[in-house]
């Protein structure tokens, strides 16, 4: 059996080119029940979320929607 690899908050931040604190902030500010929910993680281990590398484009699309919403 091969291990699955996931990006934690730090890895996702590196892929997006943003500080880790931004991803942490978005997770808190945009929960599943918000108007613009942050993409749900694929896995959670001991309370730590993880996303597959294939989900990065989805998070980038979410981020572009956030920029449009804020008028940036």
N, C-alpha and C positions, 0 to 999 in steps of 0.2 A: 504494500500500500504506500503510495506517495503522499507526502504531506501537502496540504493546501497552504498557499501563501496569501497572506492578507496584508493590506496597508493599514497601520494604525493611524491615529490622528497626525503624528509627525510625518509618517510616510506619505499620507494623502496631501499634507501641506507642501511637502517637497515637490510632489508631482504637479501641484497647482501653482507653485512658485509664490506661495504666501507664507507668512509666519504661522507657526503652530497655534498660537493664541487665536488667530482668526478662525481656524476650523473649530476650535473649542468653543469660541463665542457663537458661531453659527449653529452648532449643535444645541446650545442652550436657548438661543433666541428664536430658532425656527423648528420647534418640535413637530411631531407628526400631525398634531391637530391645528397647526397654524395655516395661514393662507398660502404660504410658500415654504412647505416643509423641506428641510434638508434631507437629501437621499438617505434612506434608512441603511444602516450597516448590514452586511451579509452575515456577520457573525458577531457575537459578543463573548468575550472570555474574561471572567472575573471582573465584569463591569466595564471592560475596555472594548470599544467598538472596532470593527475591522471591515474593510472593503476590498474586493478583488481589484486587481489592476485594470481589468476590463470595465469597471464602473467609473473610472476617472473621467471619460467623456461625458457621462451622465452628470457628474458633479460639476464639470466645467459648464455644461448647459444650464444647470441650476444657478451657478454663479453669474452667468451672463444675464439670466432673468432677474437676479438680485440687483445687478447694476442698472438694468432698465427701470426697475421699480423705484430705485432711489434717485433716478434722474442723473446718474453719473455718466 
